[in-house]
């Protein structure tokens, strides 16, 4: 049995491209999470934390406990 070097090279390149795409997606997710956290800290400073950024209603404490950086109430997220 012989190894097809050309197809092995294509698979290696495909793996490298897939790994690169996954790494870039992770960087984007981390940046988005940092942005959400900074926005929540700004709401705390301004006294608006815990209130929906869309309708102004209070966000349920259980919802904030599950995700402290959540900006909207359940109804506005739907």
C-alpha positions in Angstrom: 0.0 0.0 0.0 1.4 3.4 -1.0 0.6 6.7 0.6 -0.8 9.3 -1.7 1.2 12.4 -0.7 -0.9 14.8 -2.6 -4.2 13.9 -0.8 -2.3 13.8 2.5 -1.1 17.3 1.8 -4.6 18.5 1.0 -6.0 17.0 4.3 -3.2 18.7 6.3 -4.0 22.0 4.7 -7.7 21.5 5.4 -7.0 20.7 9.0 -4.8 23.8 9.3 -7.5 26.0 7.8 -10.1 24.5 10.1 -7.9 25.0 13.1 -7.3 28.6 12.1 -11.0 29.3 11.6 -11.8 27.8 15.1 -9.1 29.9 16.7 -10.5 33.1 15.0 -14.0 32.2 16.1 -12.7 31.8 19.7 -11.0 35.2 19.6 -14.3 36.8 18.3 -16.3 35.1 21.1 -13.9 36.3 23.8 -14.0 39.9 22.4 -17.8 39.9 22.4 -17.8 38.6 26.0 -15.4 41.3 27.1 -17.6 43.9 25.4 -20.7 42.5 27.3 -18.9 42.7 30.6 -17.6 46.2 30.0 -21.2 47.3 29.1 -22.5 45.7 32.3 -19.8 47.5 34.4 -20.8 50.8 32.7 -24.5 50.1 33.6 -23.4 49.6 37.2 -21.5 52.9 37.3 -24.5 54.7 35.8 -27.0 53.1 38.2 -28.8 51.2 35.4 -27.6 47.7 36.2 -30.4 45.2 36.6 -32.8 47.1 34.3 -33.5 46.1 30.7 -31.7 48.2 28.1 -34.7 48.0 25.8 -37.9 48.5 27.9 -36.4 49.7 31.2 -38.1 47.0 33.3 -36.2 45.2 36.0 -34.4 42.0 35.0 -35.3 39.0 37.1 -32.7 38.3 39.8 -32.4 34.7 38.8 -31.7 35.8 35.2 -28.9 38.1 36.4 -27.5 35.3 38.6 -27.3 33.0 35.6 -25.7 35.7 33.4 -24.6 38.9 35.3 -23.8 40.7 32.0 -27.3 40.1 30.5 -28.6 43.5 29.1 -32.2 42.7 28.5 -35.2 41.1 30.2 -36.6 37.8 29.0 -39.5 39.4 27.1 -37.2 41.7 25.1 -34.7 38.9 24.3 -37.5 36.9 22.6 
